[in-house]
Amino acid sequence: MQAASLTLYIDGNCPLCVAEVKRLRAWDRHRRLAFVDIAQPGFDPSPLGVELAALNRQIHAWTADGHRLVGIDTFVAAYTHVGKGWIVAPLRVPMLRPFFRAAYLVFARNRMRLSRWLGMGTLSECTTQACRFKVD
């Protein structure tokens, strides 16, 4: 089996994040993506050279050759890998990138609250494993 070309580090306690993982997995016919749940007990970020707090602030991914992606760059790469790059095309527009970066930071900071507002679960449900996704 071929190794994934992009590994995303996901907050498995976040219902919105888990929904995104499910969507990306459904589109990933060639298994180019791998996912790591940073909320799993025992997860150790030290081999990545990044603190857990940073992984929780913004989504991170690493390419197979060791290149780190953060925030919207992660989404651009992930969607492109699954053949849906057109969905994130606005994130590539240089003049719009500062706006999208700022908007993503607001989203990331409020992802649990947004999940509850959207009826996707609560923090207590997620911490009891209801929102967990299966890691490859």
Long-range contacts (C-beta under 8 A, 24 or more apart in sequence): 1-31, 2-31, 3-34, 3-64, 4-31, 4-32, 4-33, 4-34, 4-64, 4-136, 5-32, 5-33, 5-63, 5-64, 5-81, 6-32, 6-33, 6-34, 6-61, 6-62, 6-63, 6-64, 6-69, 6-77, 6-78, 6-81, 7-33, 7-34, 7-35, 7-36, 7-61, 7-62, 8-33, 8-34, 8-35, 8-36, 8-59, 8-60, 8-61, 8-74, 8-78, 9-35, 9-36, 9-38, 9-45, 9-48, 9-55, 9-59, 9-60, 9-61, 9-62, 10-35, 10-36, 10-37, 10-38, 10-59, 10-133, 11-37, 11-38, 11-39, 11-55, 11-56, 11-111, 12-37, 12-38, 12-39, 12-40, 12-126, 12-131, 12-132, 12-133, 13-39, 13-112, 13-123, 13-126, 13-127, 13-131, 13-132, 14-39, 14-111, 14-112, 14-115, 14-126, 14-131, 15-115, 15-118, 15-120, 15-121, 15-126, 15-131, 16-111, 16-114, 16-115, 16-118, 16-120, 17-59, 17-111, 18-131, 18-132, 18-133, 19-120, 21-133, 22-133, 24-78, 24-79, 24-82, 27-82, 27-83, 27-84, 28-81, 28-82, 29-82, 29-83, 32-81, 32-82, 33-78, 33-81, 33-82, 34-136, 35-133, 35-135, 35-136, 36-135, 37-132, 37-133, 37-135, 39-132, 40-135, 57-105, 57-108, 57-109, 58-104, 58-105, 58-108, 59-108, 71-101, 71-104, 71-105, 71-108, 72-97, 72-100, 72-101, 72-104
